[in-house]
């Protein structure tokens, strides 16, 4: 009889974080110099729209928070 591990049904992804530390710091510093009051609005409405050429490997807002 073969033994199989019991799984929880969830697949765990080990996707590497694609932004470097300096890129994250650049985004955070730019946020502090902007007129936005919260980081989520800044990231979703400004970084996603206007900085995709500068940061081609952008990650989702949730993933960015995990890294910070």
N, C-alpha and C positions, 0 to 999 in steps of 0.2 A: 504494500500500500504506500503510495507516494504522499509526502507531506507538502502542503501548500500553505504559505502564510495567509492569515486572515487579513483582508484589507478592509478599510473603512468605507470604501466606495468612492473616495475622493482621490483624484490624481494630483500628485504633487509636482509642480513644475519647478525646475531649477534653472530658470532663464537668467542669463547673466545681465547685470545692470549695465546699460550701454553708455551712460553718460559718465564722463570722468569727474573727479572731485572738483577740478578747476572749472568745468562747465556748470556744475551745480552751484558753486560759489558765485560765478558770474551772474547766473539767473537770480540768486538771492540778493546779491548786491544791487543789481538793476531794480529789483522789486523795492528795496529800501529807498532808492533814489526816485522812484516813480510816485505818482499821486494816488496809486491804488491803496485802499485801506486794508484789504485782506488778500492773502497770498493765493487763495483758490481762484478768485475772480481774475487776478493778475495772470496766473498761469493759464487758465482756460481761455480767457478773452484776449490776452495780449501775446503771450509766448506761443501758443498754438497757432495764432493767426499770422503773426509778423516775424517770428524768429525761427521758423522752420528751416530756412536756408542756412542760418548760422549754426543751428543745432539739428542736423539731419537725423540723429538717433534719439529724438525726444521720446520720453516714456510718459505713461499716463500720470495724471495728478496723484492718484493713490500710490503708485509706485515711487513717485518722487518723494512723497511724505515718508514712506518707509525708509528711504535712503537718508533723509535729513534727520 
